Amino acid sequence: MKTKILISFLVAYLLFAGSTWSQSKIIKKQTPVKAVVETPKEIQNTKPEAPEQYQLRLIMENDAFGGFSDQYYTNGSRLEFHMSAGESNPTRKIFSYWNDLFITPTEKTRYLQGFAVGQEFYTPTNITKADVSYGDRPYSSRGYFSNSLTTFTEDTSITTELELGMIGPSVGGKSAQINFHNFIGSPTPQGWDTQIPDSYSAALKTDIRKFYHRFFGTQYNLNLGNIQTDVSFGLIFRFGNVDKTPGPGSSALQPGSPILHEEGNGYWYFYVNPGGTLQAYNATIQGQMGTDKAYKSQNRSSAFSNWDSFLNNPTPDVGERELQYRILSEDNGRNTLQRYILFNEFLVNGTNNPYNIGLNYLLFNNIFNGAEEIERTTRLFLLSNLAAQWDQIPDNARALAIYSIFRPEGGKLPPIVRYYSYEVLSQFILDPKQREALLQLLREEVEYRDEKTYIADLKRAVGFVRAGFVSVSNAGFLFGIHYNYQTIDFQSAKGLPQQHQWIGFQLGKVF
């Protein structure tokens, strides 16, 4: 449609110009001086229109690209389409009121309207557990569609984006990551059924990049919405064959401006971008606003806090047992061995527990270790151990053991399996009163977990460093590769990594 309008405009303009040229010849013959001096006002006031521009850009990020640990922000992708925005463009009319607060428009100011679709996936440090680990980042995924306006001059770009989307299982994070991991031969993620539930999202984002020298600039980013509300600031140092053009953004998390390019004027540069973010809200960590279906392992009032109410005669020994149960339950994804030693000392040795390591490990794994996926070699060892003691194992324990070793991948451990695990574990280790108390506590705990979604506390200040290479050819081909280092954005349990790294790349073309 725009092409037809442009052709019609050009035809009309040529006819008008031809008519004017003929008139000027007649005038020149009659009054030579005035013919040179007097030019129609329409021609004097006509500004050369910038040529129509269309472009595509793809950004992909994954911690697997750099061989880093599969955790936290694990994958992001974004596909964009941009086009020139004339004065009558609705997006330009609306967003330019805001963008023009940060820039003084001139004849050289250009505008690009953009459309984008994107997704982001987040996981805890240990994806082999079916439960959420204590003090870790929850599973979450979000997808979105956005409409944006980029206003830019020779040294500044302002991109404002309105984003609508969704967070939760409907985004498809579970199937996408499981299929990708199966394709590359990585462990199957087990805990996606615990992810933050569905809710709709809306956000308004602004990215400002200004270069005071071709090798130095600043970046500001503001996000307002019910998924993320934060503000960030960064410095950009770069070196290469480039003038003061801001260049394209780099990260799918903060995409910034699209390809800023003029025909026949390519550029390339290396850059380093240190900065920090102040967070006010992050739904991928804290869950949806106003929900009553969330809990935090590190500070909730759990069933274990009611231990004394189940016993008629509390003693110091009861408090010690409560503390030991708490420690067993505080799974941060990296302390399995320490907690299994505690389990073995507290609930196996010194009791009349008749089971060998095979069944006891499965009980520990189901109750206290997040139903972690059992590796092939460990599975073979447990099967061998169970076979040696098979005649002494009760029928319900046999069924429990077989299911626990060969259970389906990628889903929650059914509550009934936990109940059986509690029954088998407590059958021989406690006196009747303590046994009944333990069973009641554990049942309450699993019911509490089953109805709620784990969330984490927010870390307000987050630091980051980005570095990479960007190239835009004379013909408008974009290639970029980017390294990202970031401190974690949530309050973690002790022993968890306090930083994360990933690699991203972007490809694009201006038409």
C-alpha positions in Angstrom: 0.0 0.0 0.0 2.8 2.4 1.0 4.6 1.5 -2.3 1.5 2.5 -4.4 1.2 5.7 -2.4 4.9 6.4 -3.0 4.6 5.8 -6.7 1.5 8.0 -7.0 3.4 10.7 -5.1 6.4 10.5 -7.4 4.3 10.6 -10.6 2.4 13.7 -9.3 5.7 15.3 -8.3 7.3 14.6 -11.7 4.2 16.1 -13.5 4.4 19.1 -11.2 8.1 19.5 -11.7 7.7 19.2 -15.5 5.0 21.9 -15.6 7.1 24.2 -13.4 10.2 23.6 -15.7 8.1 24.6 -18.8 6.8 27.7 -17.1 10.3 28.7 -16.1 11.5 28.5 -19.7 8.8 30.9 -20.8 9.6 33.3 -17.9 13.3 33.1 -18.8 12.6 34.3 -22.3 10.5 37.2 -21.2 12.3 38.4 -18.1 15.7 36.6 -17.7 16.6 38.1 -14.3 13.3 37.2 -12.5 13.3 33.8 -14.0 16.5 33.1 -12.2 15.6 34.8 -8.9 11.9 33.9 -8.5 11.4 30.2 -7.7 8.0 28.9 -6.8 7.5 28.7 -3.0 6.4 25.0 -3.3 9.8 24.0 -4.6 11.6 26.1 -2.0 9.8 24.4 0.9 10.0 20.8 -0.4 12.2 18.6 1.8 13.8 15.5 0.3 11.9 12.5 1.8 14.1 9.8 3.3 13.8 6.6 1.3 11.5 3.8 2.7 13.4 1.3 4.7 12.5 -2.2 5.9 14.6 -4.5 8.0 14.6 -7.8 9.9 16.6 -8.7 13.0 17.0 -12.0 14.9 18.5 -12.2 18.4 19.3 -15.5 20.0 20.8 -16.1 23.5 21.6 -19.3 25.5 24.0 -20.3 28.2 24.8 -23.5 26.3 26.3 -21.4 23.5 29.3 -20.7 25.7 29.4 -24.0 27.5 28.3 -22.3 30.7 26.1 -23.8 33.4 22.4 -24.3 32.4 20.7 -22.1 35.0 18.9 -18.9 35.8 18.3 -17.0 32.5 18.8 -20.0 30.2 17.4 -18.9 26.8 16.0 -15.9 25.0 15.1 -15.2 21.4 13.5 -12.3 19.6 12.5 -11.7 16.0 11.9 -8.1 14.8 10.6 -6.3 11.7 11.1 -2.6 11.3 10.0 0.0 8.7 10.2 3.7 8.1 7.5 5.7 10.0 6.1 8.7 8.2 4.4 11.6 9.9 1.0 10.0 9.6 2.1 6.7 11.2 0.0 6.0 14.3 2.9 4.6 16.3 5.0 7.6 15.5 2.2 10.0 16.4 1.7 8.4 19.8 5.3 7.4 20.9 7.0 10.5 19.5 5.5 12.6 22.2 7.6 10.6 24.7 10.7 10.1 22.6 10.9 13.8 21.7 11.4 14.6 25.4 14.9 13.1 25.1 15.9 14.5 21.7 15.5 17.7 19.7 14.0 16.7 16.3 15.7 18.1 13.2 15.4 17.6 9.4 17.9 14.7 9.8 15.9 12.9 12.5 14.6 9.5 11.4 11.9 7.3 12.7 11.4 3.5 12.5 8.3 1.6 13.5 9.0 -1.9 14.8 7.1 -5.2 15.5 8.7 -8.0 17.5 7.9 -11.4 19.0 10.1 -12.9 21.7 10.4 -15.4 24.5 12.5 -16.0 27.7 13.1 -19.1 29.8 14.4 -19.3 33.4 15.4 -22.3 35.4 17.0 -23.1 38.8 20.6 -24.3 39.1 19.7 -28.0 39.2 17.2 -28.9 36.5 17.4 -32.7 37.3 15.0 -32.2 40.3 11.3 -32.5 40.0 10.7 -30.1 42.9 12.0 -26.6 43.3 15.2 -26.4 45.3 15.4 -24.4 48.5 16.4 -20.8 47.9 16.8 -21.2 44.1 15.4 -19.4 41.1 11.9 -20.7 40.1 11.1 -22.1 36.7 9.3 -19.5 34.6 8.8 -18.7 30.9 7.3 -15.7 29.2 6.4 -14.8 25.6 5.4 -11.4 24.1 4.5 -9.3 21.1 5.5 -5.6 20.9 5.2 -2.5 18.9 7.9 0.1 19.0 9.2 3.4 17.7 12.9 4.3 17.3 13.8 7.9 17.0 17.4 8.5 16.0 19.9 11.1 14.9 23.6 10.8 14.1 24.6 10.2 17.7 21.4 9.3 19.7 18.7 6.6 19.6 15.5 6.4 21.6 13.4 3.2 21.4 10.1 3.0 23.1 8.2 -0.2 23.1 4.7 -1.3 24.2 4.7 -5.0 25.0 1.8 -7.4 25.5 2.3 -11.0 26.4 2.0 -13.9 28.9 4.0 -15.6 31.6 3.4 -19.3 32.5 2.9 -22.8 31.0 1.0 -21.6 28.0 4.2 -20.0 26.6 5.5 -23.5 26.0 8.8 -23.3 27.9 8.6 -26.9 29.2 8.2 -28.6 25.8 10.7 -26.2 24.1 13.5 -26.9 26.6 12.9 -30.6 26.9 12.9 -31.0 23.1 16.1 -28.9 22.7 17.9 -30.8 25.5 16.9 -34.2 24.0 18.2 -32.9 20.6 21.6 -31.9 22.0 21.9 -34.8 24.5 21.6 -32.7 27.7 19.8 -33.8 30.9 16.0 -33.6 30.6 14.6 -30.7 32.8 12.4 -32.3 35.5 10.8 -29.3 37.2 8.8 -27.4 34.6 5.5 -28.5 36.2 6.4 -26.2 39.2 6.8 -23.0 37.0 5.1 -19.8 37.8 1.5 -20.0 36.6 -0.3 -18.3 33.7 -1.0 -14.6 33.8 -1.1 -11.9 31.1 1.5 -9.2 30.9 1.8 -5.6 29.7 4.9 -3.4 29.8 6.2 -0.1 28.5 10.0 0.1 27.8 12.3 2.8 26.8 16.0 2.5 25.8 18.2 5.5 25.3 21.7 5.4 23.8 23.8 8.5 23.2 27.4 8.8 22.0 29.5 11.8 23.0 32.4 10.5 21.1 32.5 7.7 18.5 34.3 5.5 21.1 32.2 6.4 24.1 28.5 6.6 25.0 25.9 6.0 27.7 22.8 3.8 27.8 19.6 4.2 29.9 16.8 1.6 30.1 13.5 2.0 31.8 10.9 -0.9 32.2 7.4 -0.3 33.6 4.9 -3.2 33.8 3.5 -6.2 35.6 6.3 -8.5 34.5 9.3 -6.3 35.2 9.7 -2.8 36.7 13.3 -1.6 36.8 15.8 1.0 35.6 19.4 0.4 34.4 22.3 2.5 33.4 25.5 1.6 31.5 28.6 2.9 29.9 29.6 1.9 26.4 33.2 1.8 25.3 34.0 0.7 21.8 36.7 0.6 19.2 36.5 0.2 15.4 35.5 1.8 12.1 32.5 3.7 13.3 31.3 7.3 13.7 28.9 8.4 16.5 26.0 6.2 15.3 24.6 4.4 18.4 24.4 1.1 16.5 22.0 -1.7 17.3 21.2 -3.0 20.7 22.7 -6.4 21.7 20.7 -8.4 24.3 17.2 -9.9 23.9 16.6 -8.8 27.5 17.4 -5.1 26.5 17.1 -5.2 22.7 17.4 -1.4 22.3 17.5 0.2 18.8 17.3 -1.9 15.6 19.9 -1.6 12.7 20.8 2.0 12.2 22.2 2.2 8.7 22.5 4.4 5.7 23.1 2.9 2.2 26.8 2.5 1.4 27.8 3.6 4.9 28.8 0.4 6.8 30.6 0.2 10.1 32.1 -2.3 12.6 33.3 -2.1 16.2 34.2 -4.0 19.4 32.5 -2.9 22.6 32.4 -3.3 26.4 29.2 -2.3 28.2 29.4 -2.3 32.1 26.4 -1.2 34.1 23.8 -2.0 36.7 20.1 -2.4 37.2 17.8 -1.5 40.1 14.8 -3.8 40.3 11.4 -3.0 41.8 9.5 -6.0 40.6 10.2 -9.1 38.6 7.4 -11.6 38.0 9.7 -14.3 36.7 11.1 -14.4 40.3 8.2 -13.2 42.5 5.2 -14.6 40.6 2.2 -12.7 39.5 1.0 -9.7 41.4 -1.6 -10.2 44.1 -1.5 -14.0 44.0 -2.2 -16.2 47.0 -0.7 -19.3 45.4 2.9 -18.6 46.2 5.4 -19.7 49.0 9.0 -19.1 49.8 11.0 -22.0 51.3 13.4 -19.8 53.1 10.9 -17.8 55.2 7.5 -19.5 55.1 5.8 -20.9 58.2 6.0 -24.5 57.3 4.4 -27.5 58.9 7.7 -28.2 60.8 7.1 -25.0 62.8 4.1 -26.7 64.3 6.0 -29.7 65.5 5.3 -29.1 69.2 1.6 -28.9 68.7 1.5 -32.5 67.6 3.3 -33.8 70.8 1.8 -33.8 74.2 5.1 -33.5 76.1 7.6 -31.4 74.2 11.2 -32.1 75.1 14.6 -30.8 74.0 14.9 -33.9 71.8 11.8 -32.8 69.9 13.4 -29.5 69.1 16.6 -31.2 67.9 14.5 -33.5 65.7 12.7 -30.6 64.2 16.0 -28.9 63.4 17.3 -32.0 61.7 14.1 -32.3 59.6 14.5 -28.7 58.6 18.1 -29.1 57.5 17.1 -32.2 55.5 14.4 -30.2 53.8 16.6 -27.3 52.9 17.7 -28.5 49.5 19.6 -25.8 47.6 20.3 -28.1 44.6 24.0 -28.6 45.5 24.0 -30.2 48.9 22.6 -33.6 48.2 25.5 -35.6 49.6 25.6 -33.6 52.9 21.9 -34.1 53.4 22.0 -37.8 52.5 24.7 -38.3 55.2 22.5 -36.6 57.7 19.5 -38.7 56.6 21.6 -41.9 57.0 22.8 -40.9 60.4 19.5 -39.7 61.7 16.9 -42.0 60.1 18.9 -45.2 59.3 21.9 -45.8 61.6 21.0 -46.4 65.2 17.4 -47.3 64.3 15.6 -50.6 63.4 15.4 -49.5 59.8 16.0 -52.8 57.9 16.5 -51.4 54.4 19.8 -51.3 52.5 21.1 -48.3 50.7 19.0 -49.0 47.6 15.6 -48.4 49.1 16.8 -45.8 51.6 18.3 -43.6 48.9 15.0 -43.7 47.0 13.1 -42.8 50.1 15.5 -39.9 50.8 15.3 -38.8 47.2 11.5 -38.8 47.1 11.0 -37.0 50.5 14.0 -34.7 51.0 15.9 -34.4 47.7 13.4 -33.0 45.3 12.8 -36.3 43.4 16.1 -35.8 41.6 16.5 -37.7 38.3 18.7 -40.7 38.9 21.6 -41.1 36.5 22.1 -44.4 34.6 25.1 -45.7 36.6 23.4 -44.9 39.9 20.2 -46.5 38.7 22.0 -49.7 37.9 23.7 -49.7 41.3 20.4 -49.2 43.1 18.7 -52.0 41.1 21.6 -54.4 42.0 21.3 -53.4 45.7 17.5 -53.8 45.7 17.7 -57.3 44.0 20.0 -58.5 46.8 17.4 -57.6 49.4 14.2 -58.1 47.4 12.7 -60.9 49.5 12.9 -58.7 52.7 11.2 -55.7 51.1 7.4 -55.3 51.7 5.1 -55.2 48.6 4.3 -51.5 48.9 8.0 -50.7 49.1 8.7 -52.8 46.1 6.2 -51.0 44.0 7.5 -47.7 45.3 11.1 -48.6 44.4 10.3 -49.7 40.8 8.3 -46.5 40.2 11.0 -44.3 41.7 13.7 -45.7 39.5 11.8 -45.8 36.3 9.3 -42.9 36.7 8.4 -40.7 33.7 10.7 -37.8 32.9 9.8 -34.1 33.1 7.0 -34.1 35.6 6.1 -33.7 39.3 6.4 -36.7 41.7 2.7 -37.7 42.4 1.6 -36.9 46.0 0.6 -40.6 46.5 4.2 -41.6 45.9 5.3 -39.3 48.6 2.7 -40.6 51.0 4.0 -44.2 50.3 7.5 -43.0 50.9 6.6 -41.5 54.2 4.8 -44.6 55.3 7.7 -46.9 54.4 10.3 -44.6 56.0 8.5 -44.1 59.2 7.4 -47.7 59.7 10.5 -48.8 61.7 12.3 -45.7 62.9 10.1 -43.9 65.5 7.9 -44.7 68.5 4.1 -44.5 67.7 3.6 -41.0 68.9 6.6 -39.6 67.0 5.7 -41.6 63.9 2.2 -40.2 63.8 3.5 -36.7 64.3 6.1 -37.1 61.5 3.5 -38.5 59.1 1.1 -35.7 59.8 3.8 -33.0 59.4 5.0 -34.5 56.1 1.5 -34.8 54.7 0.7 -31.2 55.5 4.0 -30.2 53.9 3.3 -31.9 50.6 -0.3 -30.6 50.5 1.0 -27.1 51.2 3.5 -27.4 48.3 1.1 -29.0 45.9 -1.3 -26.0 46.1 1.3 -23.3 45.7 4.1 -22.1 43.5 7.5 -21.5 44.8 8.8 -17.9 44.4 12.0 -16.2 45.5 12.9 -12.9 47.1 14.2 -10.1 44.8 17.7 -8.8 44.8 17.4 -5.0 44.2 20.8 -4.3 42.7 22.1 -6.3 39.8 25.4 -5.7 38.0 26.3 -6.7 34.4 29.1 -6.5 31.9 28.5 -7.1 28.2 31.1 -7.3 25.5 31.1 -8.2 21.8 31.5 -7.4 18.2 29.0 -5.7 15.8 29.3 -5.3 12.0 26.9 -3.6 9.6 28.0 -3.9 6.0 27.6 -1.2 3.3 24.6 -3.3 2.0 23.0 -3.4 5.4 23.9 -6.9 6.6 24.1 -7.1 10.4 26.2 -9.6 12.4 26.9 -9.4 16.1 28.2 -11.8 18.8 27.8 -10.9 22.4 29.1 -12.1 25.8 27.0 -11.4 28.9 28.0 -11.6 32.6 25.5 -10.8 35.3 25.2 -11.0 39.0 22.1 -13.0 40.1 18.8 -11.1 40.4 17.3 -13.0 43.4 18.1 -13.8 47.0 19.6 -17.2 46.9 20.4 -20.0 49.4 24.0 -20.4 50.6 26.2 -22.3 48.1 24.4 -21.3 44.9 26.3 -19.5 42.1 26.1 -15.7 42.5 26.6 -14.9 38.8 25.6 -16.2 35.4 27.1 -16.0 31.9 25.7 -16.6 28.4 26.5 -15.9 24.8 24.2 -14.3 22.2 24.3 -13.5 18.6 22.2 -11.4 16.2 21.7 -11.4 12.4 19.8 -8.8 10.4 19.3 -7.2 7.0 18.2 -3.7 5.8 16.1 -3.7 2.6 
